[in-house]
């Protein structure tokens, strides 16, 4: 049987109503992290945008093509009957 868990959290993200204290080291580390994330995403960002644009283009025409094909097959079946 697993041990019972405590109801109170063991960590807190609250400032308990006080002003938060941001250290310059924290802001520097955050800036470095954001630069690294932006650099990693920038390499494939254009490819991702092109893929999304192609997907929207094909999806819109695919549905139209299915509707037209269904209508043509339905008309052919009605004429053959």
C-alpha positions in Angstrom: 0.0 0.0 0.0 1.5 3.4 -0.9 2.1 5.9 1.9 -0.5 8.6 2.3 0.3 11.9 0.6 0.3 15.1 2.5 -2.4 17.6 1.7 -0.1 20.7 1.8 2.2 21.4 -1.1 5.9 21.2 -0.5 6.7 24.2 -2.7 5.1 27.6 -3.5 5.1 30.0 -6.4 3.3 32.8 -4.6 4.9 36.0 -3.3 2.4 36.0 -0.4 1.1 39.4 -1.2 4.6 41.0 -1.3 6.3 42.5 -4.3 8.3 39.9 -6.2 12.1 40.2 -6.1 13.7 39.8 -9.5 17.5 39.6 -9.4 19.6 40.8 -12.4 21.0 37.3 -12.6 17.5 35.9 -13.1 16.8 38.4 -15.9 20.1 37.6 -17.6 19.5 33.8 -17.4 16.0 34.4 -18.8 17.3 36.5 -21.7 19.9 33.8 -22.5 17.2 31.1 -22.5 14.9 33.2 -24.7 17.7 33.8 -27.2 18.5 30.1 -27.3 14.8 29.2 -27.9 14.4 31.8 -30.6 17.5 30.6 -32.4 16.4 27.0 -32.3 12.9 27.8 -33.6 14.1 30.2 -36.3 15.8 27.5 -38.3 12.6 25.6 -39.0 10.1 28.4 -38.6 10.0 29.2 -42.4 9.6 25.5 -43.2 6.8 25.1 -40.6 5.0 28.2 -42.1 5.2 26.8 -45.6 3.9 23.4 -44.4 0.9 25.0 -42.7 0.1 27.1 -45.8 0.3 24.1 -48.0 -1.9 22.1 -45.6 -4.6 24.9 -45.6 -4.5 25.1 -49.4 -4.7 21.3 -50.0 -7.4 20.8 -47.3 -9.7 23.4 -48.7 -9.4 22.0 -52.2 -9.6 18.4 -51.0 -13.1 18.8 -49.5 -14.2 20.6 -52.7 -12.9 17.7 -54.8 -14.6 15.1 -52.7 -17.9 17.0 -53.0 -17.6 17.3 -56.8 -16.6 13.6 -57.1 -19.6 12.5 -55.0 -22.0 14.6 -57.1 -20.6 13.2 -60.4 -20.8 9.6 -59.1 -24.3 10.2 -57.7 -25.5 11.7 -61.1 -23.9 8.8 -63.0 -25.6 6.3 -60.7 -28.9 8.0 -61.1 -28.6 8.0 -64.9 -27.6 4.4 -65.0 -30.6 3.3 -62.9 
